[in-house]
Amino acid sequence: MQRNNPIPEALVRCPSDLINDMADYISHTSFEYVPQFSLISALTMSSHFYGRQYQSEWKTQVSICSILVAPSGTGKNYCRKALYNFEELHTNIIGGATSDSGLFSALHGNPNVLMISDEIGGKMNSKDPAAKNLWLFINDLFNTSVALDKSYAKRVNGVIQEDKKYMIKNPSLSILGMSTPGLITNNLSYDDIEGGSLNRFCIVNAFPDEIIRNTTGITDNPSDHLIQSILISGSNLLGRNNQDSAPKSPHLKTVKFTPGDADRLYHKSIELRFHKNSVYSVRLIETAIKISLVLTVSMKLDVIPSYVLDWSYDYVKYWLYNVKKLSEESGKNDYSKTAEKITNKIKSYKDSGMEQHNLNAFVRRVGWNEYQRRAFLNDLIDDRIIEKTLGPKNLKNGTQKKLIFYIGDKRK
């Protein structure tokens, strides 16, 4: 299997030498690596370094969320292991949270969190109440630029006291997830992907033929020079590793656009609203600004250069294709799963067939409207999966009941 649309050479490296150096370090912690995985991991890690410190003129903060998608065995875990090696910078890394309360507790302890989640696709199951609540909470974080609050009931001597509201101002959650393609499409429905928060992620994929062998030797820890360069660039994680030292209401430094770029970006956002793939591209601008912020800060600049903003836009636009692809694959999965449920249901009626109104009621449970239901049943009939016939006449009133049968040798 190969990539249909090759990665443009200009997007293999980024405009920031520091981020490229981080990506090189991440690559060289393993005997083989995937360049695009190393780069997005470096960008995501850097967004944690600069979390709760910077924002754009449009109040966009730096937290980047990304997912590495590749078949099992392609090589993703080296990125996770490498990021844990930056502990000298007082990073606040947690494993994949399993509940909204667990993630809130982590953020309340330190409002700048990097969540690294293995097999994140399996933790996105929209049919699992705990997973659904977790992702609803993460979505709230995405929509929060000022403060996040949550109520907890306190139990004292067995008696539940009045709820106490905790507030987190300017929370920052960066996410690096890893998954196989099937885990995402099998656990998220078409509607979940289109209407949920997945389009806020930069989803970077890889194929087995894109793995590169490391021939220069394996490096364990980042060099002192790299650590010092990160600190000089603007990372201020030191002293922010617990609730007491984390500022309750941090002052965010505003990084401005180059004159004229704000208007240019606004007009692009207007165009995207009316694009045929607007459901996927609606967050393109937001994610591009986040990445351009990270690059600009790492370059020790106070204004986002136009070429950095353009690179970030092109980068996110290229990888946004993967969200669309996952949505299409999930849509196919939804169709095939529903078709299988319906055919199994009809089969359970055996030779008597399933009456029309019973089948309609069964299909309606998937949440489709009348038009979608009819179109779906017609597709099954056109594909010769099911057959609609008239049942025997009612001897009392002469009417006939509509029945659904398997056709030909498929009827059992």
Beta strands, then each sheet from edge to edge (+ up, - down):
strand 1: 32-33
strand 2: 54-56
strand 3: 65-69
strand 4: 93-95
strand 5: 112-117
strand 6: 147-152
strand 7: 155-156
strand 8: 159-160
strand 9: 164-169
strand 10: 172-179
strand 11: 202-205
strand 12: 212-213
strand 13: 253-257
strand 14: 303-304
strand 15: 354-355
strand 16: 387-393
strand 17: 400-405
sheet 1: 1+ 12-
sheet 2: 2+ 13+ 14+
sheet 3: 4+ 5+ 10+ 3+ 11+
sheet 4: 6+ 9-
sheet 5: 7+ 8-
sheet 6: 15+ 17- 16+
end
